[in-house]
Every structure is written in structure tokens, then in C-alpha cells.
């Protein structure tokens, strides 16, 4: 703890108590925010892990099918078939707040493109690969939403934790130390003043006698 460098006066004592109470209120608010962020982060991170594993699995399956198509058709023919794709899913992103943290809501429109290449010049492996990537594409907006939410919540939780720690272990103890110091000085002054007044009263009585 570090005492704040202020003069030990009654006005400063009142100011220190006011600032300490304000810091305590801030601590309570931030502590509640930390709890909400932690709960939300745990919930979303679990969903993110499940969705990410699902997408990774689908991607692995899609790339295996693509590799099979490349081996049966050749690299050039696969690339020409890929160039026939001219559309994709469109997304709208709208943010909603969780304890002041903007969390994205990804709304996907449309469907992944249908097979747009000639079936006569391709193989079943390419069809399987195309269908696998269509399935992956359907899950990408959801994955982007949860992963982005996790990162934003984690970043805000880290900032909130730092502020909570600063209030709990630095600012509030410093105010308490300063208040205790000022109160001690003022009480000592009051005792000295009381002693002085009694001494003056006693002296006056002796003089009158």
C-alpha cells in the first residue's frame, strides 16, 4: 500500500472517503461484469470448440476428396472446374452487446453454388469434393461468428480483470491507508487541543484563586 500525498485536513479526508467509496462502487460493477463475461465466454468457447472441430473434420474430408479428384483428373482439369464457380454465400454482420462488448451476429444469405461444371468431363471424386466443400461453406459463417465472439470476450475479460485487480489491490488499499493516516493525524490534533483547553481552564482557575 502507498499513502496518497495529500495534506491531513478534514476536507481532504472527506475527499478521500468520497473517492474510496466511488472506487468500491466501480469495483462492484466491474466484478459483476467479470462474472457475466466469464460465464458468456465459457458458454461460447464450448460452442466454438465443437463447431471448429466439426468444420476441421469436414475440411479434411473435402481435401481428401479433392486430392482424389486431382489424381484421377489431373491438376489442370480440376482448376478449370473450380473456375466455373462464380457465386458464393453472402453474409450480413450485426453487432449486439454483452456488457458493452460488441458481439457479431452473422446472418448468411443464399446457398453454396450448385455444380457448375460439365459432368461429362469430370469424375465422381470431383463431385464428392464439390459437395464436401459446399457443406463446409455452410458452417463457415457460424464458425466465424463464435470465434470472433470468443476473441472479443476474452480481450474484454482480460481488460476487466486488470481493472478489478487495480481497484482491489492498489487504489482502494491506498485510499484506506491515506484515510487512516489522516484520521490518525486529526485525532492527535484533537487530543492536543483538548489537553490545551483543559490546561488553559486549569490555569485560569488557579489565577482566579
BELWOHU-V379753 format. One line per field, one symbol per residue. psi: psi as a letter, one per 30 degrees, with the letter a starting at -180 (. if undefined). A space follows every 10 residues. Layout:
psi->???
This chain:
psi->kkkkilkile eeeeeeeeee eeeeeeeeee eeeeeeeeee eeeeeeeeee eeeeeeeeee eeeeeeeeee eefleeeeee eeffkglakk kkkkklkjhg kjkkjjjkka llklkglkff glleeeeeee eeeeeeeffe eeeeeeeeee eeeeeeeeee eeeeeeeefd eeeeeeeeee eeeeeeeeee eeeeeeeeee eeeeeeee.
